[in-house]
Amino acid sequence: MLRRLRENGPVVLVPLAWTFVTAVHLGLASEHALFVAHLVMVTIVVAFTGLSWAEMDAGVLLAWRRVLLVGLVVTLAGVAGFLFPPAATALLSVSIYGWMVVPAAGLAYTGRRVSAGAWIYLAGAVLSVLGLVVYAVGVAAAGTLAAVAGLGLVTAGQTAGIAEAVYRY
């Protein structure tokens, strides 16, 4: 069962995480709940990476192991942002933008290394980067709608990539 959870869990967890971030932006979930979500994410990333370490030792999977390790660092930056209010804006920005761009790099790398479904990974990378830009513009202009639209693009791109990986392989 643990293996099945590791293989299929990400296709649920990736969109769930972004949906939760979107809910916080819309005022439907609290920032304290987001702090707890960061702690849960740290636990999941550590467990998943540790349990999958030996399988992720070459090629595309090695690249994704690196994505998870960098993702752990950016998630810990988010945790620190909640614990050290003077640095909150910078640390929380590292967390959200990091989780937008690092998987985009993994998707782009995967799209260049596989033949089956390559366009899905590449489209996922493009949507993630486009989402980052739209989100950044929305945040800079205090535009909730643009920020949420950016999060939607990131969600779509990363979900497409993880769904392709889970269901094809």
C-alpha positions in Angstrom: 0.0 0.0 0.0 2.9 2.4 0.8 4.3 1.9 -2.7 0.9 2.6 -4.3 0.6 5.8 -2.2 4.0 7.0 -3.3 3.2 6.3 -6.9 -0.2 7.8 -7.0 -0.2 10.3 -4.1 1.5 13.2 -5.9 -1.3 13.4 -8.5 -3.7 14.3 -5.6 -1.2 16.2 -3.4 0.1 18.7 -6.1 -3.3 20.2 -7.1 -4.5 20.0 -3.5 -1.5 22.0 -2.3 -2.1 24.7 -4.9 -5.8 24.7 -4.3 -5.1 25.3 -0.6 -2.8 28.2 -1.4 -5.5 29.7 -3.7 -8.0 29.3 -0.9 -5.7 31.3 1.4 -5.5 34.1 -1.2 -9.2 34.2 -1.5 -9.6 34.4 2.3 -11.3 30.9 2.5 -8.5 29.5 4.6 -6.4 31.1 7.3 -2.7 31.8 7.3 -2.3 29.7 10.4 -3.8 26.8 8.4 -1.2 27.6 5.7 1.6 27.3 8.4 0.2 23.9 9.4 0.1 22.9 5.7 3.8 23.9 5.4 4.6 21.6 8.3 2.6 18.7 6.7 4.4 19.4 3.4 7.8 19.1 5.1 6.8 15.8 6.5 5.5 14.5 3.2 8.5 15.6 1.2 10.9 14.1 3.7 9.0 10.8 3.8 8.5 10.6 0.1 12.1 11.5 -0.7 13.5 9.1 1.9 11.3 6.2 0.8 12.0 6.8 -2.9 15.7 7.7 -2.6 17.1 4.5 -4.1 14.6 4.5 -7.0 15.5 8.1 -7.8 19.2 7.6 -8.5 19.5 8.3 -12.3 18.1 10.1 -15.2 14.8 11.9 -14.9 14.1 10.5 -11.5 17.4 11.9 -10.2 16.3 15.3 -11.5 13.0 14.9 -9.5 14.9 13.9 -6.4 16.7 17.2 -6.7 13.4 19.0 -7.2 12.2 17.5 -4.0 15.4 18.4 -2.1 15.2 22.0 -3.3 11.5 22.0 -2.6 12.2 20.9 1.0 14.5 23.9 1.4 11.9 26.3 0.0 9.2 24.8 2.1 11.4 25.3 5.2 11.8 28.9 4.1 8.0 29.2 4.3 8.0 27.6 7.8 10.6 30.1 8.8 8.5 32.9 7.4 5.7 32.1 9.8 8.1 31.9 12.8 10.2 35.0 12.1 7.7 37.8 11.2 10.3 40.4 10.3 11.5 38.2 7.4 8.0 36.8 6.6 7.5 38.5 3.2 10.9 37.4 1.9 10.8 33.9 3.2 7.2 33.2 2.1 8.0 34.6 -1.3 11.0 32.2 -1.5 8.5 29.4 -0.7 5.8 30.2 -3.2 8.0 31.3 -6.1 10.3 28.4 -5.4 7.5 25.9 -5.7 6.4 27.5 -8.9 9.8 27.6 -10.6 11.6 24.5 -9.3 9.0 22.0 -10.6 8.8 24.0 -13.8 12.5 23.3 -14.3 11.9 19.6 -13.5 9.0 19.5 -16.1 11.2 21.2 -18.7 14.0 18.7 -18.1 11.7 15.8 -18.2 10.1 17.0 -21.4 13.5 17.1 -23.1 14.5 13.6 -21.9 11.4 11.5 -22.7 9.6 10.8 -25.9 6.2 9.8 -24.8 4.2 12.7 -23.5 7.1 15.2 -23.8 4.8 17.9 -25.0 2.7 17.6 -21.8 5.8 18.1 -19.6 6.9 21.0 -21.7 3.4 22.6 -21.7 3.3 22.1 -17.9 6.6 23.9 -17.5 5.4 26.8 -19.7 2.1 27.1 -17.8 4.0 27.1 -14.5 6.3 29.9 -15.6 3.5 31.8 -17.1 1.5 31.3 -13.9 4.5 32.7 -11.9 4.6 35.8 -14.1 0.8 36.4 -13.8 0.9 35.7 -10.1 3.8 38.2 -9.6 2.0 40.9 -11.6 -1.1 40.3 -9.6 0.7 40.5 -6.2 2.6 43.6 -7.3 -0.7 45.3 -8.3 -2.6 44.0 -5.3 -4.9 42.2 -7.8 -6.4 39.1 -6.2 -7.9 38.0 -9.5 -4.6 38.1 -11.3 -2.8 36.3 -8.4 -5.5 33.6 -8.4 -5.3 33.3 -12.2 -1.6 32.8 -11.9 -2.0 30.1 -9.2 -4.5 28.4 -11.6 -2.0 28.3 -14.4 0.6 26.8 -12.0 -1.9 24.3 -10.8 -2.8 23.2 -14.3 0.8 23.0 -15.5 2.1 21.0 -12.6 -1.0 18.8 -12.3 -0.7 17.9 -16.0 3.0 17.0 -15.6 2.5 14.8 -12.5 -0.6 13.2 -14.0 1.3 12.3 -17.1 4.1 10.7 -15.0 1.7 8.8 -12.8 -0.6 7.4 -15.5 2.0 6.8 -18.2 4.7 5.2 -16.1 
